[in-house]
């Protein structure tokens, strides 16, 4: 028993010594090595750029649908069987081309009858004129009754009227004969033929045979808002440009230019101009209809395509920043700016037109502000950042 107690005392003493050594070692490590002490992270790096000064053109942009400049329906104006179709569907045709031929035989015969009737009436008129002249001469010489001269003069006038009627019937017969050939009234591309050879057309109605669409030039009509209409008029009033200028013009005889892009394009590569402005506002929509025209010589612009149309307005020197640098919330648009203490400051801005990937800033920034253009999500108002200026080449893109 004594040995057991002695061992227990020795074990307790050894345990205490080991604990004391461990505690002393821990304290010695903490005081002797400061490398593991907590250090705050460095400020996040952000890319900043100064707003650039640039000549920027403002635009009014609207949407519309491309329209053919002319569309003509080809119809049968006389009754008959269709004999020939002289075109391939979809081909380009010129004004005066004979496109359809209707059986002419009955109309040629009617024209001959009318021509013979005219010849007969001309002969009758010649005889009536001679009779009337002779009767008049006898009556004047008191060798014949006056009443005979009057009757023969009336007969001459009746035959003259019959001749005029016969000539009118001949003209009608010639027109009907001419209608047997359906010709193109304009240049353009023709649709498929809606009636095949051998069918009877024009029976009780003007049968639709085909359509011609003129696609050079083309039109796009847009509805301009009342606010934009008033804005343009106020600018023209302030500059004194209303005198001698028609609506839709920027100078006497010079129409306002227009630019067009298709649905899959960002660039407005088609150049045109305004060519018509409606003389009154639409009170139901508070808009003004105007029409723009484009040459479309290569026929890229097809009627029915959706299009965006913009009108260049004033060109002014403006401050621009990257569109990606401008954030938005319920109060509007704002930018994150780094001050001279490398602290983030939030600045409210009033924006203007979009110029490529750059946005015009009308109010809220100066040319000296360092606007965060990359790393905006790392920045919080009042926090410290490590700003790095953006390369000029990257800033200009």
FITOR-442213 format. One record per residue (C-alpha): residue number from 1; x, y, z; chain; residue in three letters. Coordinates in nm, 4 decimals. Layout:
BEGIN
{NUM, {X, Y, Z}, A, ALA};
...
This chain:
BEGIN
{1, {0.0000, 0.0000, 0.0000}, A, UNK};
{2, {0.2813, 0.2378, 0.0830}, A, UNK};
{3, {0.4431, 0.1727, -0.2542}, A, UNK};
{4, {0.1208, 0.2385, -0.4354}, A, UNK};
{5, {0.0733, 0.5730, -0.2619}, A, UNK};
{6, {0.4291, 0.6653, -0.3323}, A, UNK};
{7, {0.3807, 0.5970, -0.7051}, A, UNK};
{8, {0.0628, 0.8017, -0.7103}, A, UNK};
{9, {0.2399, 1.0994, -0.5588}, A, UNK};
{10, {0.5238, 1.0698, -0.8065}, A, UNK};
{11, {0.2754, 1.0464, -1.1008}, A, UNK};
{12, {0.0879, 1.3559, -0.9830}, A, UNK};
{13, {0.4126, 1.5451, -0.9484}, A, UNK};
{14, {0.5221, 1.4473, -1.3004}, A, UNK};
{15, {0.1806, 1.5487, -1.4451}, A, UNK};
{16, {0.2006, 1.8922, -1.2820}, A, UNK};
{17, {0.5507, 1.9430, -1.4131}, A, UNK};
{18, {0.4432, 1.8505, -1.7683}, A, UNK};
{19, {0.1403, 2.0812, -1.7576}, A, UNK};
{20, {0.3553, 2.3667, -1.6347}, A, UNK};
{21, {0.6062, 2.3048, -1.9146}, A, UNK};
{22, {0.3285, 2.2949, -2.1727}, A, UNK};
{23, {0.1775, 2.6203, -2.0509}, A, UNK};
{24, {0.5199, 2.7845, -2.0398}, A, UNK};
{25, {0.5889, 2.6635, -2.3968}, A, UNK};
{26, {0.2636, 2.8031, -2.5274}, A, UNK};
{27, {0.3271, 3.1429, -2.3759}, A, UNK};
{28, {0.6819, 3.1319, -2.4998}, A, UNK};
{29, {0.5556, 3.0677, -2.8592}, A, UNK};
{30, {0.3051, 3.3517, -2.8444}, A, UNK};
{31, {0.5580, 3.6035, -2.7243}, A, UNK};
{32, {0.8449, 3.4718, -2.9246}, A, UNK};
{33, {0.6737, 3.4429, -3.2777}, A, UNK};
{34, {0.4395, 3.7241, -3.4121}, A, UNK};
{35, {0.4054, 3.5825, -3.7649}, A, UNK};
{36, {0.0712, 3.4137, -3.6899}, A, UNK};
{37, {-0.0877, 3.7288, -3.5493}, A, UNK};
{38, {-0.4129, 3.8572, -3.7364}, A, UNK};
{39, {-0.3553, 4.1184, -4.0081}, A, UNK};
{40, {-0.6445, 4.2928, -4.1993}, A, UNK};
{41, {-0.6676, 4.2197, -4.5780}, A, UNK};
{42, {-0.5414, 4.4868, -4.8213}, A, UNK};
{43, {-0.8007, 4.7124, -4.9928}, A, UNK};
{44, {-0.9504, 4.5540, -5.3053}, A, UNK};
{45, {-0.8048, 4.6635, -5.6358}, A, UNK};
{46, {-1.0396, 4.8429, -5.8753}, A, UNK};
{47, {-0.9916, 4.9926, -6.2207}, A, UNK};
{48, {-1.0841, 5.3596, -6.2521}, A, UNK};
{49, {-1.1055, 5.6031, -6.5425}, A, UNK};
{50, {-1.1749, 5.9724, -6.5839}, A, UNK};
{51, {-1.4840, 6.0708, -6.7824}, A, UNK};
{52, {-1.3777, 6.1552, -7.1379}, A, UNK};
{53, {-1.4790, 6.4654, -7.3308}, A, UNK};
{54, {-1.6144, 6.3783, -7.6719}, A, UNK};
{55, {-1.8262, 6.5209, -7.9528}, A, UNK};
{56, {-2.1498, 6.3264, -7.9237}, A, UNK};
{57, {-2.4487, 6.3359, -8.1564}, A, UNK};
{58, {-2.7859, 6.2894, -7.9931}, A, UNK};
{59, {-3.0490, 6.0808, -8.1705}, A, UNK};
{60, {-3.4209, 6.0184, -8.1683}, A, UNK};
{61, {-3.4765, 5.6463, -8.2190}, A, UNK};
{62, {-3.7998, 5.4738, -8.3183}, A, UNK};
{63, {-3.9141, 5.1414, -8.4586}, A, UNK};
{64, {-4.1148, 5.0628, -8.7689}, A, UNK};
{65, {-4.1782, 4.8157, -9.0482}, A, UNK};
{66, {-4.0261, 4.8358, -9.3963}, A, UNK};
{67, {-4.2819, 4.9097, -9.6679}, A, UNK};
{68, {-4.2624, 4.8760, -10.0444}, A, UNK};
{69, {-4.2628, 5.2119, -10.2210}, A, UNK};
{70, {-4.5269, 5.0816, -10.4645}, A, UNK};
{71, {-4.7499, 4.7752, -10.4838}, A, UNK};
{72, {-4.9681, 4.7114, -10.7884}, A, UNK};
{73, {-5.2344, 4.4448, -10.8357}, A, UNK};
{74, {-5.2573, 4.3056, -11.1888}, A, UNK};
{75, {-5.6210, 4.2265, -11.2734}, A, UNK};
{76, {-5.8066, 4.0977, -11.5779}, A, UNK};
{77, {-6.0260, 4.3800, -11.7133}, A, UNK};
{78, {-6.1963, 4.1708, -11.9815}, A, UNK};
{79, {-6.3473, 3.8238, -11.9812}, A, UNK};
{80, {-6.1695, 3.5430, -12.1566}, A, UNK};
{81, {-5.9477, 3.2383, -12.1262}, A, UNK};
{82, {-5.5892, 3.2944, -12.0124}, A, UNK};
{83, {-5.3552, 3.2015, -12.2986}, A, UNK};
{84, {-5.0029, 3.2920, -12.1839}, A, UNK};
{85, {-4.8003, 3.3813, -11.8734}, A, UNK};
{86, {-4.4836, 3.5579, -11.9853}, A, UNK};
{87, {-4.2773, 3.5661, -11.6669}, A, UNK};
{88, {-4.1115, 3.3567, -11.3999}, A, UNK};
{89, {-4.2555, 3.4159, -11.0512}, A, UNK};
{90, {-4.0287, 3.6411, -10.8458}, A, UNK};
{91, {-3.8373, 3.7874, -11.1394}, A, UNK};
{92, {-3.7764, 4.1588, -11.1937}, A, UNK};
{93, {-4.0037, 4.3141, -11.4565}, A, UNK};
{94, {-4.0030, 4.6542, -11.6237}, A, UNK};
{95, {-4.2886, 4.8909, -11.6962}, A, UNK};
{96, {-4.4477, 4.7979, -12.0317}, A, UNK};
{97, {-4.3586, 4.4278, -12.0231}, A, UNK};
{98, {-4.6465, 4.2033, -12.1402}, A, UNK};
{99, {-4.7060, 3.9652, -11.8496}, A, UNK};
{100, {-5.0401, 3.7937, -11.9283}, A, UNK};
{101, {-5.2275, 3.7361, -12.2572}, A, UNK};
{102, {-5.6035, 3.6676, -12.2654}, A, UNK};
{103, {-5.7748, 3.5133, -12.5721}, A, UNK};
{104, {-5.8104, 3.8055, -12.8164}, A, UNK};
{105, {-6.0272, 3.6598, -13.0909}, A, UNK};
{106, {-6.3675, 3.7865, -12.9847}, A, UNK};
{107, {-6.2284, 4.1307, -12.9057}, A, UNK};
{108, {-6.0430, 4.1482, -13.2370}, A, UNK};
{109, {-6.3713, 4.0684, -13.4136}, A, UNK};
{110, {-6.5543, 4.3340, -13.2129}, A, UNK};
{111, {-6.2871, 4.5850, -13.3071}, A, UNK};
{112, {-6.3297, 4.5007, -13.6780}, A, UNK};
{113, {-6.7094, 4.5431, -13.6529}, A, UNK};
{114, {-6.6673, 4.8774, -13.4857}, A, UNK};
{115, {-6.4183, 4.9871, -13.7497}, A, UNK};
{116, {-6.6624, 4.8870, -14.0289}, A, UNK};
{117, {-6.9419, 5.0776, -13.8548}, A, UNK};
{118, {-6.7269, 5.3877, -13.8490}, A, UNK};
{119, {-6.6530, 5.3529, -14.2211}, A, UNK};
{120, {-7.0238, 5.3136, -14.2970}, A, UNK};
{121, {-7.1160, 5.6198, -14.0955}, A, UNK};
{122, {-6.8410, 5.8238, -14.2590}, A, UNK};
{123, {-6.9841, 5.7328, -14.6016}, A, UNK};
{124, {-7.3362, 5.8140, -14.4851}, A, UNK};
{125, {-7.2214, 6.1457, -14.3480}, A, UNK};
{126, {-7.0556, 6.2357, -14.6764}, A, UNK};
{127, {-7.3837, 6.1706, -14.8663}, A, UNK};
{128, {-7.5880, 6.3584, -14.6059}, A, UNK};
{129, {-7.3575, 6.6575, -14.6239}, A, UNK};
{130, {-7.3886, 6.6691, -15.0049}, A, UNK};
{131, {-7.7687, 6.6433, -14.9861}, A, UNK};
{132, {-7.7885, 6.9172, -14.7286}, A, UNK};
{133, {-7.5590, 7.1441, -14.9265}, A, UNK};
{134, {-7.7552, 7.0954, -15.2477}, A, UNK};
{135, {-8.0904, 7.1535, -15.0774}, A, UNK};
{136, {-7.9589, 7.4712, -14.9231}, A, UNK};
{137, {-7.8348, 7.6030, -15.2587}, A, UNK};
{138, {-8.1754, 7.5333, -15.4235}, A, UNK};
{139, {-8.3606, 7.6965, -15.1395}, A, UNK};
{140, {-8.1411, 8.0049, -15.1575}, A, UNK};
{141, {-8.2116, 8.0296, -15.5347}, A, UNK};
{142, {-8.5848, 7.9772, -15.4701}, A, UNK};
{143, {-8.5614, 7.6659, -15.6852}, A, UNK};
{144, {-8.6504, 7.4333, -15.4000}, A, UNK};
{145, {-8.8551, 7.4428, -15.0781}, A, UNK};
{146, {-8.6968, 7.5771, -14.7606}, A, UNK};
{147, {-8.8381, 7.2888, -14.5599}, A, UNK};
{148, {-8.6409, 7.0384, -14.7679}, A, UNK};
{149, {-8.3152, 7.2193, -14.6874}, A, UNK};
{150, {-8.4002, 7.2156, -14.3179}, A, UNK};
{151, {-8.4867, 6.8430, -14.3178}, A, UNK};
{152, {-8.1692, 6.7449, -14.5001}, A, UNK};
{153, {-7.9546, 6.9590, -14.2698}, A, UNK};
{154, {-8.1093, 6.7780, -13.9709}, A, UNK};
{155, {-8.0439, 6.4463, -14.1385}, A, UNK};
{156, {-7.6804, 6.5435, -14.1858}, A, UNK};
{157, {-7.6480, 6.6276, -13.8160}, A, UNK};
{158, {-7.8030, 6.2942, -13.7141}, A, UNK};
{159, {-7.5575, 6.1032, -13.9317}, A, UNK};
{160, {-7.2711, 6.3058, -13.7809}, A, UNK};
{161, {-7.3874, 6.2059, -13.4318}, A, UNK};
{162, {-7.4111, 5.8412, -13.5407}, A, UNK};
{163, {-7.0532, 5.8667, -13.6676}, A, UNK};
{164, {-6.9355, 6.0037, -13.3325}, A, UNK};
{165, {-7.1088, 5.7135, -13.1555}, A, UNK};
{166, {-6.9490, 5.4624, -13.3904}, A, UNK};
{167, {-6.6070, 5.6106, -13.3246}, A, UNK};
{168, {-6.6670, 5.5834, -12.9512}, A, UNK};
{169, {-6.7615, 5.2176, -12.9919}, A, UNK};
{170, {-6.4457, 5.1640, -13.1951}, A, UNK};
{171, {-6.2386, 5.3198, -12.9180}, A, UNK};
{172, {-6.4052, 5.0917, -12.6623}, A, UNK};
{173, {-6.3422, 4.7871, -12.8807}, A, UNK};
{174, {-5.9769, 4.8867, -12.9179}, A, UNK};
{175, {-5.9443, 4.9282, -12.5405}, A, UNK};
{176, {-6.0951, 4.5859, -12.4766}, A, UNK};
{177, {-5.8604, 4.4352, -12.7311}, A, UNK};
{178, {-5.5686, 4.6090, -12.5595}, A, UNK};
{179, {-5.6824, 4.4788, -12.2185}, A, UNK};
{180, {-5.6219, 4.1259, -12.3477}, A, UNK};
{181, {-5.2541, 4.1979, -12.2852}, A, UNK};
{182, {-5.1846, 4.2712, -11.9169}, A, UNK};
{183, {-4.8685, 4.4839, -11.8987}, A, UNK};
{184, {-4.6510, 4.5903, -11.6049}, A, UNK};
{185, {-4.7317, 4.9497, -11.5020}, A, UNK};
{186, {-4.4161, 4.9873, -11.2877}, A, UNK};
{187, {-4.0698, 4.8378, -11.2416}, A, UNK};
{188, {-4.0409, 4.5815, -10.9626}, A, UNK};
{189, {-4.0534, 4.2157, -10.8709}, A, UNK};
{190, {-4.3596, 4.0141, -10.9576}, A, UNK};
{191, {-4.5311, 3.7575, -10.7390}, A, UNK};
{192, {-4.6440, 3.4105, -10.8396}, A, UNK};
{193, {-4.9268, 3.3978, -11.0933}, A, UNK};
{194, {-5.2519, 3.3419, -10.9060}, A, UNK};
{195, {-5.4317, 3.1983, -11.2149}, A, UNK};
{196, {-5.2962, 2.9275, -11.4434}, A, UNK};
{197, {-5.3183, 2.9098, -11.8232}, A, UNK};
{198, {-5.6527, 2.7870, -11.9548}, A, UNK};
{199, {-5.8700, 2.9339, -11.6803}, A, UNK};
{200, {-6.1531, 3.1766, -11.7482}, A, UNK};
{201, {-6.0787, 3.5191, -11.6011}, A, UNK};
{202, {-6.2720, 3.8428, -11.5723}, A, UNK};
{203, {-6.6142, 3.6793, -11.5580}, A, UNK};
{204, {-6.8243, 3.9270, -11.3605}, A, UNK};
{205, {-6.5182, 4.0562, -11.1740}, A, UNK};
{206, {-6.1668, 4.1868, -11.2283}, A, UNK};
{207, {-5.9748, 3.8679, -11.1525}, A, UNK};
{208, {-5.6499, 3.9184, -10.9575}, A, UNK};
{209, {-5.3683, 3.7690, -11.1655}, A, UNK};
{210, {-5.0501, 3.8715, -10.9772}, A, UNK};
{211, {-4.8861, 4.1584, -10.7886}, A, UNK};
{212, {-4.5804, 4.3728, -10.8574}, A, UNK};
{213, {-4.3817, 4.5094, -10.5638}, A, UNK};
{214, {-4.1325, 4.7921, -10.6044}, A, UNK};
{215, {-3.8540, 4.7623, -10.3451}, A, UNK};
{216, {-3.6186, 5.0358, -10.4634}, A, UNK};
{217, {-3.6707, 5.2620, -10.2832}, A, UNK};
{218, {-3.8462, 5.1423, -9.9681}, A, UNK};
{219, {-4.0272, 5.3353, -9.6953}, A, UNK};
{220, {-4.0351, 5.3110, -9.3171}, A, UNK};
{221, {-4.3035, 5.5045, -9.1312}, A, UNK};
{222, {-4.2616, 5.5866, -8.7616}, A, UNK};
{223, {-4.4795, 5.7580, -8.5019}, A, UNK};
{224, {-4.2926, 6.0388, -8.3260}, A, UNK};
{225, {-4.4075, 6.1237, -7.9744}, A, UNK};
{226, {-4.5605, 6.4599, -7.8958}, A, UNK};
{227, {-4.2760, 6.5384, -7.6525}, A, UNK};
{228, {-4.0126, 6.4899, -7.9242}, A, UNK};
{229, {-4.2164, 6.6895, -8.1769}, A, UNK};
{230, {-4.2388, 6.9839, -7.9367}, A, UNK};
{231, {-3.8718, 6.9553, -7.8469}, A, UNK};
{232, {-3.7632, 6.9768, -8.2112}, A, UNK};
{233, {-3.9960, 7.2693, -8.2770}, A, UNK};
{234, {-3.8688, 7.4584, -7.9729}, A, UNK};
{235, {-3.5087, 7.4079, -8.0852}, A, UNK};
{236, {-3.5953, 7.5368, -8.4331}, A, UNK};
{237, {-3.7800, 7.8343, -8.2874}, A, UNK};
{238, {-3.4829, 7.9221, -8.0691}, A, UNK};
{239, {-3.2476, 7.9101, -8.3691}, A, UNK};
{240, {-3.4889, 8.0996, -8.5949}, A, UNK};
{241, {-3.4972, 7.8164, -8.8510}, A, UNK};
{242, {-3.8742, 7.7938, -8.8974}, A, UNK};
{243, {-3.8933, 8.0444, -9.1819}, A, UNK};
{244, {-3.8798, 7.8872, -9.5279}, A, UNK};
{245, {-3.8376, 7.5300, -9.4013}, A, UNK};
{246, {-4.0971, 7.2625, -9.4630}, A, UNK};
{247, {-4.1790, 7.0058, -9.1914}, A, UNK};
{248, {-3.9169, 6.7311, -9.1964}, A, UNK};
{249, {-3.6447, 6.9566, -9.3391}, A, UNK};
{250, {-3.3331, 7.0980, -9.1713}, A, UNK};
{251, {-3.2768, 7.3675, -9.4335}, A, UNK};
{252, {-3.4732, 7.4917, -9.7348}, A, UNK};
{253, {-3.4972, 7.1909, -9.9676}, A, UNK};
{254, {-3.2778, 6.9696, -9.7426}, A, UNK};
{255, {-3.4584, 6.6820, -9.5724}, A, UNK};
{256, {-3.3599, 6.5574, -9.2284}, A, UNK};
{257, {-3.1316, 6.2501, -9.2582}, A, UNK};
{258, {-3.2399, 5.9136, -9.1199}, A, UNK};
{259, {-3.0442, 5.5965, -9.0416}, A, UNK};
{260, {-3.1793, 5.2415, -9.0321}, A, UNK};
{261, {-3.0699, 4.9108, -8.8807}, A, UNK};
{262, {-3.2295, 4.5687, -8.9023}, A, UNK};
{263, {-3.3347, 4.3526, -8.6095}, A, UNK};
{264, {-3.0056, 4.1575, -8.5960}, A, UNK};
{265, {-2.7775, 4.4619, -8.6344}, A, UNK};
{266, {-2.6324, 4.7123, -8.3905}, A, UNK};
{267, {-2.4936, 4.9453, -8.6579}, A, UNK};
{268, {-2.7244, 5.1853, -8.8422}, A, UNK};
{269, {-2.5671, 5.1265, -9.1825}, A, UNK};
{270, {-2.8546, 5.2195, -9.4149}, A, UNK};
{271, {-2.8721, 5.5919, -9.4853}, A, UNK};
{272, {-3.1901, 5.7659, -9.5932}, A, UNK};
{273, {-3.3972, 6.0737, -9.5265}, A, UNK};
{274, {-3.7397, 6.1952, -9.4241}, A, UNK};
{275, {-3.9690, 6.2496, -9.7237}, A, UNK};
{276, {-4.3128, 6.3056, -9.5706}, A, UNK};
{277, {-4.4595, 6.4432, -9.2464}, A, UNK};
{278, {-4.8266, 6.4068, -9.1618}, A, UNK};
{279, {-4.9905, 6.7520, -9.1421}, A, UNK};
{280, {-5.1649, 6.6744, -8.8130}, A, UNK};
{281, {-5.1075, 6.4928, -8.4839}, A, UNK};
{282, {-5.2972, 6.1769, -8.4007}, A, UNK};
{283, {-5.4968, 6.2787, -8.0905}, A, UNK};
{284, {-5.5601, 5.9168, -7.9888}, A, UNK};
{285, {-5.1917, 5.8236, -7.9647}, A, UNK};
{286, {-5.0384, 6.1728, -7.9249}, A, UNK};
{287, {-4.7963, 6.0944, -8.2081}, A, UNK};
{288, {-4.7027, 6.2390, -8.5450}, A, UNK};
{289, {-4.6575, 6.0034, -8.8393}, A, UNK};
{290, {-4.3583, 6.0647, -9.0641}, A, UNK};
{291, {-4.2098, 5.8562, -9.3433}, A, UNK};
{292, {-3.8466, 5.7890, -9.4281}, A, UNK};
{293, {-3.7106, 5.6598, -9.7584}, A, UNK};
{294, {-3.4031, 5.4495, -9.8480}, A, UNK};
{295, {-3.2647, 5.3751, -10.1962}, A, UNK};
{296, {-3.2219, 4.9996, -10.1345}, A, UNK};
{297, {-3.0454, 4.9415, -10.4664}, A, UNK};
{298, {-2.9158, 4.6015, -10.3504}, A, UNK};
{299, {-3.2657, 4.5042, -10.2253}, A, UNK};
{300, {-3.1399, 4.4004, -9.8817}, A, UNK};
{301, {-3.4361, 4.5744, -9.7179}, A, UNK};
{302, {-3.7416, 4.3557, -9.7728}, A, UNK};
{303, {-4.0938, 4.4868, -9.7158}, A, UNK};
{304, {-4.2308, 4.3548, -9.3885}, A, UNK};
{305, {-3.8992, 4.3432, -9.1995}, A, UNK};
{306, {-3.8793, 4.5063, -8.8556}, A, UNK};
{307, {-3.6426, 4.8047, -8.8474}, A, UNK};
{308, {-3.5044, 5.0659, -8.6097}, A, UNK};
{309, {-3.4815, 5.4208, -8.7380}, A, UNK};
{310, {-3.2883, 5.7037, -8.5776}, A, UNK};
{311, {-3.2621, 6.0712, -8.6602}, A, UNK};
{312, {-2.9361, 6.2606, -8.5890}, A, UNK};
{313, {-3.0039, 6.5745, -8.3876}, A, UNK};
{314, {-2.7559, 6.8175, -8.2273}, A, UNK};
{315, {-2.3826, 6.7422, -8.1872}, A, UNK};
{316, {-2.2315, 6.8729, -7.8620}, A, UNK};
{317, {-1.9166, 6.8235, -7.6536}, A, UNK};
{318, {-2.0086, 6.5953, -7.3635}, A, UNK};
{319, {-1.8644, 6.3874, -7.0816}, A, UNK};
{320, {-1.8911, 6.0135, -7.1444}, A, UNK};
{321, {-1.8214, 5.7118, -6.9253}, A, UNK};
{322, {-1.8527, 5.3403, -6.9785}, A, UNK};
{323, {-2.2147, 5.2281, -6.9658}, A, UNK};
{324, {-2.1039, 4.9382, -6.7401}, A, UNK};
{325, {-1.9765, 5.1868, -6.4789}, A, UNK};
{326, {-2.3221, 5.3357, -6.4221}, A, UNK};
{327, {-2.5384, 5.1474, -6.1772}, A, UNK};
{328, {-2.9057, 5.1955, -6.0998}, A, UNK};
{329, {-3.1458, 5.1663, -5.8095}, A, UNK};
{330, {-3.4916, 5.2930, -5.7244}, A, UNK};
{331, {-3.3646, 5.6511, -5.7107}, A, UNK};
{332, {-3.2043, 5.6400, -6.0556}, A, UNK};
{333, {-2.8522, 5.6065, -6.1953}, A, UNK};
{334, {-2.5285, 5.6550, -6.0025}, A, UNK};
{335, {-2.1528, 5.6010, -6.0288}, A, UNK};
{336, {-1.8924, 5.4816, -5.7797}, A, UNK};
{337, {-1.6079, 5.7361, -5.7566}, A, UNK};
{338, {-1.2751, 5.7121, -5.5715}, A, UNK};
{339, {-1.1816, 6.0330, -5.3865}, A, UNK};
{340, {-0.8320, 6.1637, -5.3036}, A, UNK};
{341, {-0.8240, 5.9449, -4.9902}, A, UNK};
{342, {-0.8887, 5.6317, -5.1996}, A, UNK};
{343, {-1.2342, 5.6028, -5.0460}, A, UNK};
{344, {-1.5423, 5.5074, -5.2451}, A, UNK};
{345, {-1.8072, 5.7756, -5.2870}, A, UNK};
{346, {-2.1463, 5.7284, -5.4511}, A, UNK};
{347, {-2.2484, 6.0058, -5.6924}, A, UNK};
{348, {-2.5918, 6.0470, -5.8489}, A, UNK};
{349, {-2.5824, 6.1261, -6.2209}, A, UNK};
{350, {-2.8168, 6.2450, -6.4939}, A, UNK};
{351, {-2.7523, 6.0480, -6.8082}, A, UNK};
{352, {-2.7953, 6.1339, -7.1748}, A, UNK};
{353, {-2.7618, 5.9508, -7.5052}, A, UNK};
{354, {-2.5797, 5.6211, -7.5540}, A, UNK};
{355, {-2.2770, 5.6458, -7.7844}, A, UNK};
{356, {-2.1596, 5.2926, -7.8596}, A, UNK};
{357, {-2.0678, 5.1427, -7.5213}, A, UNK};
{358, {-2.0225, 5.4895, -7.3673}, A, UNK};
{359, {-2.2982, 5.6864, -7.1980}, A, UNK};
{360, {-2.3259, 6.0658, -7.1893}, A, UNK};
{361, {-2.3379, 6.2063, -6.8343}, A, UNK};
{362, {-2.5129, 6.5425, -6.8274}, A, UNK};
{363, {-2.4854, 6.6082, -6.4529}, A, UNK};
{364, {-2.3114, 6.4612, -6.1484}, A, UNK};
{365, {-1.9525, 6.4024, -6.2673}, A, UNK};
{366, {-1.6505, 6.6077, -6.3637}, A, UNK};
{367, {-1.3605, 6.5296, -6.5936}, A, UNK};
{368, {-1.1348, 6.4825, -6.2881}, A, UNK};
{369, {-1.3466, 6.2191, -6.1142}, A, UNK};
{370, {-1.1999, 5.8724, -6.0893}, A, UNK};
{371, {-1.4935, 5.6525, -6.1797}, A, UNK};
{372, {-1.4761, 5.2815, -6.1022}, A, UNK};
{373, {-1.5231, 5.1001, -6.4324}, A, UNK};
{374, {-1.4093, 4.7491, -6.3286}, A, UNK};
{375, {-1.4536, 4.5914, -5.9886}, A, UNK};
{376, {-1.7633, 4.7871, -5.8950}, A, UNK};
{377, {-1.8975, 4.4938, -5.6950}, A, UNK};
{378, {-1.5920, 4.5115, -5.4667}, A, UNK};
{379, {-1.6580, 4.8748, -5.3795}, A, UNK};
{380, {-1.8819, 4.9961, -5.0998}, A, UNK};
{381, {-1.9465, 5.3627, -5.0183}, A, UNK};
{382, {-1.6998, 5.4710, -4.7520}, A, UNK};
{383, {-1.4667, 5.1738, -4.7954}, A, UNK};
{384, {-1.1011, 5.1911, -4.8961}, A, UNK};
{385, {-0.9869, 5.0619, -5.2355}, A, UNK};
{386, {-0.6662, 5.0360, -5.4293}, A, UNK};
{387, {-0.7383, 5.2259, -5.7559}, A, UNK};
{388, {-0.5557, 5.1598, -6.0790}, A, UNK};
{389, {-0.6048, 5.3815, -6.3844}, A, UNK};
{390, {-0.7436, 5.2149, -6.6924}, A, UNK};
{391, {-0.5295, 5.2016, -7.0020}, A, UNK};
{392, {-0.6282, 5.4752, -7.2536}, A, UNK};
{393, {-0.6763, 5.2191, -7.5312}, A, UNK};
{394, {-0.9191, 5.0205, -7.3178}, A, UNK};
{395, {-1.0999, 5.3343, -7.2098}, A, UNK};
{396, {-1.1644, 5.4388, -7.5677}, A, UNK};
{397, {-1.3289, 5.1133, -7.6732}, A, UNK};
